[in-house]
Amino acid sequence: MTTPDMVLLIGPKNRSTWSLRAWILFSHYGIPFAEDHVDYRIPAGKKQLNETSPSGWVPVLFHKGEPVWDTLGIAEYLAETFPEYEMWPADKRARAVARSVTAEMHSGFAALRSEMEMLFAEEGKHVTPSDACNQNILRIQSIWNDARKTFGQGGRFLFGKFSIADAFYAPVVSRFRTYGVKLDGPAADYAAMMWELPSMQQWFKGAQAELLEAES
């Protein structure tokens, strides 16, 4: 058995949103990789990150020992390395929108991130969202509804086929489930479909295992 050329260093599966975004690209497309873990919440884990990650954060992809960091950097690297998977939509207009909404998630939605932290394997949590958080939720629903209506006719995902955009919104599907956020129309159907993806359920089992280990 050969060792994969690619090693993905990730954080705790119950909490690390950016790790999930990179990991799900490998998992969904079936790209061979080795999975390494670091708990950045403890001093030893933070020390490991400072020694191995150029940014001091997860995830980090090591391809033949060379690091690629930041989830968007990793996603673009995979799209270039494996063009056969068409990780961005083939249509120019759809591709432009997919890149735009991915970048919006990469840099935005600060209120949602702050008030509804990802707790992937947990549900029944309750928070009273601020106006800013509610606006974030409405914007995400609008993105999902518009993408499905305009570009999603060829499949189940935002732009028909699974893409980097879906990977970047995967943690939000989890957040909405954890905090019982009510969705309508295509956004609700999309979130339900995403949650049942084999890759999402595999990550869920990993997050559950982490929680059980922490409790033991």
Summary of the structure (lengths in Angstrom):
residues: 216
radius of gyration: 17.0
end to end distance: 33.6
largest distance: 53.3
contacts: 660
relative contact order: 0.14
helix: 57%
strand: 9%
